């Protein structure tokens, strides 16, 4: 079988597929239309998030047997149509779940202890101890929305703390020894921290909006290491201003391009870019921590993601 690789990944992906007897071609620069013109030559496709795999592309891929997405989600692929065409879809949430769990915990502890604010001030010669008095995680209730690979990894990291961990998921029976599954009503009554671990679907788009936020019984902290479009940024900012949300750790933003490689079409530092008012608030807020979609982006996860894809191809086709 011939496999086309559209994004660079860990070298083991190519090496091991070569060892298995596959013919591997790399094309990291051609446009989507150029790829579409030759995709009929290939049995397999490996992609991260370079562009959307839509119906016209899949119609052109007359010999395609599988698509391997080196990442957790498949939202950039028309999954229903791909399955209708008999294309096997492979993702690798197992590969970066530990990285996401660690990053989420790091964001939470940093917010609680004002580490980003304190670091900036000390670098400016300011020594403001009382202003940077933090709060402790012990005794609080942490709520996870979405309890799959990523949610379970974060819950496991919380085992070292004296916290109550609750989870809410549209699937029944997902709770375990690390998190008790509850109704949305109980979730919104009890949690002090909300952490999102959901894929991007019709149900999760704009999920965290003003209505959703105001249904919580008490003010809470928000963490999002899932998908940016799950949170309406303007509503988040309004809640930060009112105090209904006490602070936010955001690894993802609704403004991200579909490739996840850029925040806006141009650099955010470019004078040609009109930054949304809500985003301008976030980058100035002391109780907001931002990172550029790197929660699952570690040296170790790069290797594990690639290995997961290889293992799933072997299990299916060898």
N, C-alpha and C positions, 0 to 999 in steps of 0.2 A: 504494500500500500504506500501511496505517496501522501506526505503530510506537508502542509504549508504553514509556516510559523510567521505570524504577523507582528509579534512583539518580542523583544529580547527577554529572556528568562535565565534562570540558573543553568549553567552549562550541562549539568547532569541530565536535563530534559532531552537535549539533542543527543548526548553521548549514549544514554541508555536506549533511546529509540533506535539509534543507529545499530546498537548491539543486538537489538531484537529483529533487525533485518528490514526496518522501514527506510524508505527513501525520504530524506528531509530536505526541504527547500526553505530558504529564509528570504523574506521580503519585508523590510521594515520601513520602506520609504514610499512605495507606490500609493497612488490615490485609491480610494475605494472603487471607483469605476474601473481602474486598471486591474485591480485584484478581481473584481467581478467578471472581467473579460476572460480570465484564465482559471477561475475557480473550478470549472468543469473538469479540469485535469487532475483534481485532487480527491483523495478518499477521506482525508482528515484535515482539520483546521485547528490550530492552536492560537488563542488570542487572549489578551488581558482585557483592555477596554478601548482599543484604538478607534473603532467605529461600530455602529449598530449593524447587527445582522438581521436584516428585514426580509420581507417576502420577495422583492425583486432579486436580492442577493441569493436567497435560498432557491429560487426558481432557476437561477443560473448554475447553481451547484448541483448538477445532475448526478454526479457520482459520489457526493458527500455522504459518508457513513457516520462521522462523529464530529462534534465540536468540543474541544477542551478549553474551558475558560480558567485561566490560572488566577483564581480568586474565589471569593465566597459566593457572589451573586450572579444571576443570569439575566438581569433586567435589560441588558443591552442586546439580548437575543429574543426574537419572536419565538418563544418556546413552543407555543401551541402549534404554530405552523411548521416548525422544525420537526416536531414529533409526528405531525400529520404526514410529513415527507419521509418519515422513517430515519431521521437523523438522531443519533444518540447524543445526549447532552451530558457533559461532565463538568462538574465544578469541584472546588477543593477547599471547602470551609474548614476541614480538619487541619489544613496546613498553616493557617494563621490565627486559629482561635486562641492559642496561648498568648500570642503577641497582643491580641486585642484585649484579652483579660488583664494583662499586666499594664497596658497603656491606660485602660479605663480606671484601674485602681490608682495609678500614678496621678491621673488628672484629679480624681476625687480627693486624695490626700493633699495635693498641691493647693487645691481650692480651699479646703478646710484650714490649711495652715498659711494661707496667703503667700505662698512661696514665690510666685511670679512677681507680685507687688513688692515684697521685701527685697528680692534680688535686685530689681530695678533701682530701688531707693538706696541700697547700700552702695551700688555702683556710682550713684550720684553724691555720695558722701553723707547720706542721711541715715541716722541711727535711731529709728522710731520703734522702740520696743512695744509700747502699749498699743500703738496703732496697728501693730501686726500680731496682736494676740489672737491665736487660732482657736478652733473648736475641735473636739475629739469625736472620732467615729464610733467608739464604743457606746452601746446603749441605744443606738439609732436603728431605724428600720429602713433597709435598702430595698427598693422595688425594681424588678427587672421586667421590662416589656419585651416579650420574645424570649423563649427559653429553648433555643436550639444550641448549636455548637458554641456560639459566642457568649450567649447568656450563661450557659453552664460553665464556661471557662472563667467568667468573671465571678460567678457564685463560688467557685472552688477557691479563688484567691481570697475571698472574704472569710474563709473558715478560720483564719488566724485572729479574727476580731470578734469582740463580744457584741455582735449585731444580730438582728432578726432579718432574714432575707425572704422576701416574698416574690413570686413571679406571676405574671399574667400572660396568657397565650391563647390564641384562638383554638388550639388543639387541646383536647382533654388529656389528662393523665401524664403530663410532662414533668411534674414536680419530682424532686428526689430528696436525698438526705441533705442537700445543700440549699434547697429553696422550697418553700411551701407554695403550691399553686392556689390562688385565690380568685374570687370574682373581681371584676373591674371596680365594683362598688366598694368592696373591702380594701382593695388596693389603694383607691383614692382617699379612703378614710385614714389609712394608717402610715403611709410611707413618708419618710423625710428626704429620701433621695430617689430620683427616677432615672434609670439608665436604659437607653434604647438599644435593642439588639435584634431588630426586625429587618427583613429584606425589603426592597422597594417593590411594592405592589399597589394595586388600586386602593386597597384597604389602608395602606400606610402613608400614601401621599397626603401631605398636609394634615397628618394625624394629630400632631401637637399644635392645636390652634387655640384661640381665646376661649372657646366653649370648653374644650378639653381641660385646659389649664385651670379654669375657674371652678371645675368640679372637684378639685382637691380640697380636703378639709383644712389643711394647714399649709403654710408656705413650704416649698421644697427646693432642692438642688436638682438641676437637670444635667445629665451626661448624654452625649450622642456620639457614639463611635460606629453608627450603623450607616444610614443614608441621609444626606442633607435635606432632601426634599420631604422628609417626614416632619420637619419642623417649619412652621410659618415664622420666618425670622421677625417680621414686624410685630407679630403677636408675642413672641418671646421677649422682644425688647420692651413692649408695653408692660409685660409681667415683671421684668427686671426693675423697671421704673417704679411700679406699684409695690414691689416687695413680695408679690405672690411667688415669684421665683427668686431664690436667695442668691443664686449664682449659677453659672453654666460652664461646662467643659465641652467644647465642640471640636471634634476632629474632622467633621464634615459640615458643609454648608449648602443651602439650597441653590446658591449661585454657581456651583461647580458645573463645568462642562461635562457632557456624558462620558468623555474619556477619563475624567477625574484628574487629568494632567494639568488643567488650567482652571483658575477661579473665574476669570472673565476672558473674553476674547483677546484682550490685550492685557499686559501686565497691570496689576492694581496700582503700580507706581506711575503709570503713564498718565499724562495730562489729558489724553484722549478718552480716558475711562471715566464715566460718571458713576461713582460709587453710590449704591443705594443708601438712603439715610439710615436704615436699620443697621447696615453693615458698618457705617461710620460710627454708630454708637458702640457696637460690639468691640471694635478695635481700640476704643478709648476706655472701656469699662474695666475697673479694677477687679471686679468679681466675675470676670469672664476669662477663660483660658482657651486659646485657640491653637490648633495644630493642623498641618496641611494634608489631611487624609493619610496619615501614616501609622494609625493604630496597629494595623496588621503588617507593617512594612519594616520588618527587622531582617538582619542578616540570616538569622535562623529560619524565619518564615519563608524567605525567598527559596531556600533549599527545600523546605518541607512542602511548599506549594507545588514545586516542580515534581517532587517525588510522588506526591499524591496523584497527580495527573498521570504519570507513567504507570503507577500501580493500577489505576482504574482502567487504563487502556489495555494493559496486560490481562486483567481479569475478564475483560469483555471480549477481546479479539485474539488472544493468544491461546 
